[in-house]
């Protein structure tokens, strides 16, 4: 009888242990949470084949499908051909969306009237964008045309 009591107590303890293990919450280390990827990097490269420095101010932007900038625009600087943009995300994302890299003249009231204007076809990328990854865009600016006296 004593052996039966020992086995019943042991089996109850095992059942309780298995039940507790099934409902135990895994506690994440705070350091592990801080190392999770929380940004997406976009790198825009301008391919400027022997174009002279533009006389107006141009902005490089990366925008989403609704035209909102995902990071602050950066002004084009002659001699700098790589621009990095960081999109902050709250957690890993795989949302299917669109990102576009564009080059456009800055809009401000007091600007120069240039003979030549730079234009570039936007580089558009579709797909899921994952936190911790880097995505690359290529822009090929060209002179739009001659805006001078006729």
C-alpha positions in Angstrom: 0.0 0.0 0.0 2.9 2.3 0.8 4.3 1.7 -2.7 1.0 2.6 -4.3 0.9 5.9 -2.4 4.5 6.8 -3.5 3.6 6.0 -7.1 0.4 8.0 -7.0 2.2 11.0 -5.5 5.0 10.7 -8.0 2.6 10.5 -11.0 0.7 13.5 -9.7 3.9 15.5 -9.4 4.9 14.5 -13.0 1.5 15.5 -14.3 1.7 18.9 -12.5 5.3 19.5 -13.8 4.2 18.7 -17.4 1.2 21.0 -17.1 3.3 23.8 -15.6 6.0 23.5 -18.3 3.3 23.7 -21.0 2.1 27.1 -19.7 5.4 28.6 -18.7 6.2 31.9 -20.5 9.5 32.3 -22.1 11.2 35.4 -20.7 13.3 37.2 -23.2 16.6 38.8 -22.2 16.3 42.6 -22.4 19.6 42.7 -24.3 18.1 40.4 -26.9 15.2 42.8 -27.4 17.5 45.7 -28.0 19.4 43.8 -30.7 16.4 43.1 -32.8 16.5 44.8 -36.2 14.3 47.9 -36.1 15.4 49.7 -39.3 15.4 49.2 -43.0 18.3 50.8 -44.9 17.9 52.2 -48.5 20.9 53.3 -50.5 20.5 55.5 -53.5 23.3 55.7 -56.0 23.4 58.6 -58.6 25.1 57.7 -61.9 26.1 61.0 -63.3 28.1 60.6 -66.5 30.1 63.8 -67.0 27.3 66.1 -66.0 28.4 69.5 -64.7 27.2 70.6 -61.3 23.6 71.7 -61.4 22.8 75.4 -60.7 19.7 74.6 -58.7 19.3 72.7 -55.5 18.1 69.1 -56.0 16.7 66.7 -53.4 17.0 62.9 -53.3 14.0 61.2 -51.6 12.8 57.7 -50.9 9.0 57.6 -50.7 6.3 54.9 -50.1 3.4 54.0 -52.3 1.4 57.0 -51.1 4.2 59.5 -51.7 5.2 60.0 -48.1 8.9 60.2 -47.4 10.1 57.3 -45.3 13.1 59.4 -44.1 14.2 63.0 -44.4 15.1 64.2 -47.9 18.8 64.8 -48.6 20.2 67.6 -50.8 22.4 66.7 -53.7 26.0 67.6 -53.1 28.3 67.6 -56.1 30.9 64.8 -55.8 28.6 62.7 -53.5 26.9 59.9 -55.3 25.7 57.6 -52.6 22.9 58.6 -50.2 21.7 56.4 -47.3 18.2 56.6 -45.9 17.0 54.8 -42.7 13.4 53.8 -42.2 12.6 53.1 -38.6 10.2 50.3 -37.9 8.8 49.0 -34.6 9.5 45.3 -35.3 10.4 43.0 -38.2 8.2 43.8 -41.1 7.4 41.9 -44.3 4.6 44.2 -45.5 4.3 44.1 -49.2 4.6 47.7 -50.4 6.4 50.0 -52.8 9.4 52.3 -52.4 10.6 54.8 -54.9 13.8 56.8 -55.1 13.4 60.2 -56.8 15.5 63.2 -57.7 13.6 66.5 -57.9 14.4 70.2 -57.7 13.9 71.8 -54.3 10.8 74.0 -54.2 11.4 77.4 -52.8 10.3 80.8 -54.1 13.7 82.4 -54.6 15.5 80.1 -57.1 17.7 80.4 -60.1 16.4 80.1 -63.6 18.7 77.5 -65.0 19.5 76.9 -68.6 19.7 73.1 -67.9 17.5 71.1 -65.6 18.4 67.7 -64.3 15.8 65.0 -64.4 15.9 61.3 -63.5 13.4 58.5 -63.9 12.3 57.3 -60.5 13.7 53.8 -59.5 10.7 51.8 -58.1 11.0 48.7 -56.0 8.1 46.4 -55.1 8.1 43.7 -52.5 8.3 42.9 -48.8 10.9 45.0 -47.0 12.5 43.3 -44.1 14.0 45.0 -41.0 17.8 44.7 -40.9 18.1 44.6 -44.7 19.6 47.1 -47.1 17.9 47.8 -50.5 19.6 49.6 -53.4 18.3 52.1 -55.9 20.0 53.6 -59.0 19.2 57.0 -60.4 20.5 58.2 -63.8 20.2 62.0 -64.0 20.3 63.6 -67.4 19.9 67.1 -68.7 16.3 67.7 -69.6 16.8 70.3 -72.3 17.9 73.7 -73.1 15.8 76.5 -71.6 17.4 79.5 -73.1 16.7 82.3 -75.5 15.3 81.2 -78.8 
